[in-house]
Amino acid sequence: MNNTKDWELYEAGVKYNQSLYGSDKNYYDVIDTNIAFASGDQWRNVSGEGLPKPVFNIIKRVKQFKIASLKSNDIAIRIQPMEYRPNSPDEAMQSNIHKTDLANEEIKNILENINFDALSRQLLNDGFDTGDMCLHFYNDMSKQPYKKYSDNKYLDVKGVINAEIIDCTNVMFGNPNIKNVEKQPYIILVGRDFVRNLQDEYKRENKKKSDNASSITEDSMTSYLAGDNSKVELEADKHGKALYIIKYYRGKDGKIYANKSVQNMYIYEKKPTGYDYYPVVFNNWDSVKGTYHGRAETTGIIPNQIAINKMFAMVIYHLMLTAFPTAVYDADKVENWTNEIGAAIPLTNVGNSSIRNVAGYLEPASMSGQIINAIELAMQYTKDTLGVGDASLGNITMDNATAIIAVQKSNAVPLENVRANLYEFVEDCGRVILDMIATDYGIRPVIISNGESREVEEFDFSSLKGMWLHVKADVGSASYFSEIASLQTLDNLLNAGRIEFIDY
């Protein structure tokens, strides 16, 4: 079987990933281990034969807290002309502002349709466990957004911007030493789909060669997919799936082109997208110098997690051996011993001997209290070094709003770099969506809100092409602590007579 040129690039990406940790670790094993530990499977490949296997999942607690903290603020995407003067009498300026207002309404609609809030939580979850966050945008031509429009005016309009999360193992950069998406010579995305779907797509793209679709056959190439579950397929699926790759690259005209192939043949090749930006958004949880892959926070917690679990296991094992003391008795004086409640035990030849000289219990060896102290210190120091102390978890009492705000600010410091990466990621999503709607959408209706009323306006999205626009992430506070601070401020204003009760 002859591999396509793009497949050889995919294999080169696999080799690069395998070389990331040297000969000691395999990148794909590290990612699988991180995912397993975060989900509670914390005794895989850990020596402990004969020991009980307790799990005290610190990783999950830290991850849930950090993701909740990062998502405590609502994030929206907003675009505006680079030269922005809202009260300017200049007609061209006002026209540009109106265009961006319409574009903002459509971007908001797209984000709601793809459920961007849930996607961003999953992306942060992936970033914590794998180090990378990757989102692939595509124009879903199977959707008709206006098929139920009242006058059927837009029945011919097809295509809705959609998005899918790509695992870190399934994205490969042409220049793996930098993470800047737009500087890449090409980007490869890896997926796995039913053979019949890939064959149908080949027939649609190659109508004159549709007979060649039968050359797309099933395979079992799941070794380099992230997570244990991705490697396990149902018996019904085992003979019906194949690995495919999509290669995006920049052509000589500066536009983005796409190839899609399986191992031995192309489904389509040199397909123009018309986009100025790669439809791929990528960033790290914590960046690593010299590689596009980031460092997962889970990787650094696993050794501590193993140590804590093992110490707890040994404590439990000691208690299992010593919690019920062993009885010893004089066999010359006691024929049979029983632990049955209320049962009589016959004795012979006791004479004047004390019962203590006939039977008793062995005193078990006491366990050192240092092991419990070591466990508590390991858990405390692990959480403290990760910026998740008792104050941030709500395990201490705070008596006033000032203390709450101070704790909120101090807890935000360890997450500032990750938060900055998230906001940069969101802004990149805005640029990609703007590029795609300007290229693909053409003339479509846009619903705009004007006070309490809503109006429909027809807009040519292609007019956004070439405009000098500024894209930014708008952040609005929605956190519990900010709510308390706001209520405290309102209480003080009401008590001081600065506002009326109806204003409060």
N, C-alpha and C positions, 0 to 999 in steps of 0.2 A: 504494500500500500504506500503510495507516494503522498507525503505530507504537502500541504499548501505552504507557501512562503509565510503567510500569517501564522500558521500553526507552528512553524519553526521559531517565530518570535515569541509565541506563547510558551514553548518549551524553554526558551532562554530565560523568560520571566520566572518560570518554576525553579530553574537552577539558581537564579539570583536569590530567590526567597530561601532556598535550602542553604545558601552560604552565609546567611545573615548572622547566625550564631556560631559560626565556625564548625568544627567537627564534633563539638560536645553536645549541641542541641540541634534539633530539627525545627525550623520555623513553624511548620504545619502542626507538629506535635505540641509546641508551646501554645499555639492558639487554641487547639482542641483541649489542652489541659486547663487553660484559663477559663474557657466556657464551662467545662465540667465542674471546676471548683466553685465558680460563681453560682452555679445551679444546685450545689449541694453534694455533688459526687466527689468527695474529698479524700477518698482512700484509694484511688486508682494509682497504681504503680508506687504505692507507699508501703514500705516494709512494716509489718505488724502482725505476723502470723500468730494466731492464738489470742491476740488481744481483742477486746470489744472495739467497736468502731463508732464512737460518738462523733457528732459533727456540731461544732459551735460556729456557725457561719458568720464570721466577722465581715468577710468580703461582701456578702449580700447587704448587710446593714450599712456599711460604708457607701456602697454603690447607690443604694436607694436614697440615702441622705444627700449625697452630692448631686445626683440627677434632679432630685426635688428642689434643691437649692438653686441649681442652674436654671430650672424651669419655673422658679417662683415669680419671674417677670414675664409678662406677655411680650412677644416679639412680633413685629409686623415689618413688612418691606414697603418702603416708600421711595418713589422716584420724583425728581423735579429737574427743571432745566438747570444747567450748570450756572448760568447767569440768571438768578432768581430774584425778581422784584415784584411781589404780589400786587402792589398798588401802582405799578407803572402804567402810564397811559399808552405806552407803545403797543400798537395792535399786534405786531409780531410776537412780542413778549407775552401778551395775553393769550394769543393763539397757542403758543407753546405750553403755557400753563394749563390751558383747557385740555390739550392733548394728553399731557401727563396725568391730569385728573382722571380722564377716561381710562388711561392705561393702569392707573392705580386701582380703579374699581375692578378691572379685569384680573389683575394680579391677585387682589384679595379674593376674588371668586375662585381662581385656580388653586390658591392655597387652601381654601375651604374644601374644594372638591377632592384634593389629594390627601386631606386630613393632615396637614403639615405639622400640627401640634403633636399628634401621635407619632408621626414619622421622626420628628426631632428627638422625642424621648427614646425611641428605638435606636436612633443614631448615637445618642449619648451612651446608651447601654452598650452598643457595639464598641464605641471608643474606649470605654472603661475596660472592657475585656480583651479587645484586640489592638487598641492603639490608634485605629483609623476610623474615619467616618466618610462614607461615600454614597452619593445620591446620583442616580442616572435619570435624566429627564428625556422623555420621548413624546412624539405626537401620535396619539392613538387614533389611527384613521378608521377604526371600526366603530367609533362613536359618532352619533349625529346629535349635536347639542340642541338643535332647534326643531326636532321632528314633530313636536307638539305645539309649535308656534301657531297662533290663532289664524293667520291668513296664509300659512304655508309658504311664506316668502323666502324662507331660508332653508328649505328642504334639501337643497343641493350642498349646503355647507357641511363639511365633514372634518373631523379631527379635533381632539381635545388634548391639551397638555397634561401628561401624567408623569408619575415619578415612581421609581423603585429603588430600594436600598440594595447596594452591592456589598458583599462581604469583602473584607480586606484581602483575602486570598484570591479573590476573583477580579481584582483590578491590577493591571500591570502597566507601568509607565515606560515609555521609550528611553527616557533618561532617569534611571531610578535614584540618582544622587540628589535630585531636587524634587520638592513636592509641588512646585508651581505648575498648575495644570496647563496654563496657556503657553508655557515654554516647552511643552513636550512635543517631540516629533510625531509621536503616535501614542494612543492609549488603547489598551486591550481590555475588554470586559468579557468575563467568562460566565456561561450559564449552562443549564441542563434542562432539556425539554423532551417531550414525546417525539419519537421519530415521525409519526404521522403528521404532527404539526409542522416539523421542519420540512418534510416532503411537500406538504401543501403550500408552504411559503415558497419553496423552490419553484413549484409549478406556476405560481402567480408571477414570480419575478422572471422566469425563463420559459415563456409559453412555447417557443420554438424547440426547446430542448426538454420538454416536460417528462419525456421517457427516462431521462437520466436521474430522476428523483429516487428511483429504487436503489441507487448507489449509496444513499444515506441509510445507514444501518445502525442498529443498537450497539452500545458499548458498555463497559463497566468501569469507566474512568472516573472514580469518585474519590481517589486517594488524596487529591489536593483541594478538596472542598472543606470549608470550615465546619466544625462540629461533628460529633459522632452520628447524630441522627441523619445528617445529609448523606452519609455513606451507606445507610441502610434503606433499601428500597423494598416496596411490597413485591410479593411474588408476581403479581399481575403486571407490575411496572418493570420488572427486572429485564425483560426482553423487549422493552419498547422505548428506552430513553437513550439520548446521545448528548455528548458534550458539544457545545458550540461556542464560538468566539465572535465578538464584534470588535473590529478595529476601526477607530476613528483616527483620521490623520488630516493634516493641513495641506491643501493643494498649492500649486504654484500661484494661483490667483488669491491666496490668503483665506479661502473658504474651507469649511470642514467637509470631508468626504467620509464615506463609511463602506467597509467590507464586512460581510457576514459569512462564516464558513464553518464546516465541520472538519474533521481531521484530513479528509482526502479530497474535498471539493468545496467550491464557493457556492453559497446560496445566492448572493449578489455581490457585485464588485464595482468599485469606483462610483458609488451612488452619491450624487451631490445632495447635500442637505441645505445649502444656502446659508448656513449659520456662520457667524463671525467668531463665536466662542464654542469650545467643546461643550457638548450637553452633559458634562460630567462635573460634579462639584465634590471636592475632596479636601479633607483637613485631618489633623491629628488631635488626639487627646493631649498628648505631650510629645512635642517634636524631638527627633533625634538627628543630630548633625550628620550630614553625609548620606542620608537615605530618605526616601519618601514615606517609608513606614514609620509610624509613631511608636511610642512605648506605652504599653497597656499598664494601668495602675494595678490590675490584678496580678501581673507577673511579680511585682515587688512584694505583695502581701502573702503569696503562697507559702514561702518558707516559714513565716511566722504562724500562718494558719496550720501548717503541718505540725509544728512544734507544740502548739496549744492543744490540738486534737490528740497528739500522742501522750502528752502529760495527763490529760483528762482520762485517756484510755488506761494508763497505768494506775491511776488512782482508782478507777472503777474495778480494774482487775484485782488490785490489792484488797478492796472491800469484798469482792466476790469470794476471795480465798479465806478472808479472816473474819467476816461479819458473823459467821455462825461457828462458834468454837467447837473443837473436836473433844468428844468425851473419851476418857480413859478409865478402865476399871480393872480390878483384880479378878482375873479369869478363874482363879482357884476358889473364889468366894461367890462369884456371879456367873451363872451358866449362860445367860443371854441378856443383852442390853437392848432396850427399846427407847425411842424418843416419843412414842405415842403418848398423847396427853391423857393423864389419869390412869395409865396402865401400871400394874403392880410388878415390881422386879424382885423375885425371890433371892434371898441371900443364904449362904451356908457357912458354917464354921466362923461366925463373926466373933464370938467370944466377947471380950471386953474392948475390942478395937473400935475406934471412932469411924463413923461413916465416911469421914474425909479420907481415911486410909483405905477405903474400899473402892471409891469412885470419885471422879472429879472432872473438871474441864481444863484443857490446856489454855494458858493465857496467850492470845495471839500477839505477835509483835506489833507495836504501835507504829503508825506511819508518821514520818517527819512532817511537821507543819510547814516546812519550807517549800514543799512542792505546791501547796495551795497559794502561798505568797508569790511564787514564781509564775503561776498561771495568771493570777490577778495583775501582776506587773506587766507580763507579756501582753495581755489584752489592753491594759491601760496605755502603755507606751506605743503600741501599734496604732491605737485610735488617735492618740495625741499627735504622733508624727504625721498622720494622714489628715490632720486638721479636723478631726471629728471627736472632740472631747465631750465631757458631761454637759457643759453649758450649751453647746450646740445641739445636743440630743435632747435637751429639755429635762435633764436629770438633776438640775439644781433649781432652787427657788429664786426668782427675781421679783423684787418688791415694787419696782416702778418702771415706767416706760423708758426712762433714760438708760437704765441698765439693759433693758431689752434691746434698744437701738445700738448700744455699745457692743453687746454680744453679737448682734447681727452684723455689724461692720467688721468686727474682728474675725468672725467666721468666714466672711466673704473673701478675705485676703488670700488664703490658699487656693481658691478657685478662680482668681482673676485671670490667669493665663488661659485656663480652659474656657472661661467665659468669653475672653477676647477671641479665641479660636472659633467659638460658636457663633459670635456676631459676624465675624469675617465669613464664615460658612454661609450664614443667612444672606448676607449681602451678595455673595457669589451666586446664590440661588436666584436672587432678584435679577442679576445681569443676564443669567442664562434664560430665565423665563421671558424677560424683555426681548432678548434676541430672537427667541423662538416665536413669540406672538407677532413680532414685526415681520418675520420671514414667512410664517405659515398661515396666519389668521385671515389676512385680507380684510374685506369689508364685512363687519359683523355688528349686531346690535349690542349696546352696552347699557345696563341699568344703572342709573346714577341716583343717589339720594340727595334730595334738596329740601332740607328741613324735615317735615313730616311726610312729604310727598316723594314719590319715586317716578322717574321718567326714563323712557327708552330713547336712546340716541344712536343713530347709525354712525359708525366710525371706521375709517380705513387705517388699520393697524400698520400697514406698510409705510405710512407717513412717519412712523417712529424711526425708521432706518436712517442712520446717518446723523440723527440728532445728538447734540452734546448734552448728555444726561448724567445726573448724579444719583447714584443708588445708595441708600443707607438703610440700616436696620433701626427701626423705632422701638424703643424699649419702654414699656409701661409697668409700673410697680403693681404687683397683685399679691404680694406676700402677706403672710399672717402677721409678721412683726410690723410691717408698714401700716397695716390696718389698725393695729393696736395704737401705734403712735398717732395716727390720724384721729382716732376716737379720743385719745387723751388730750390732744390739742383742741378739739371741739369742746370737750368738757371744760377745759380751762377758759376758753373764750366765752362760753355760756355763763360760767360762774362769775367771770369778771364783768359781765354785762356788755361785752363787746358785740355780741350777736343776740338776736331774738330767738325765742324757742322754735318758731316756724322755720327760721334759717337753719337752726341746729338740725 
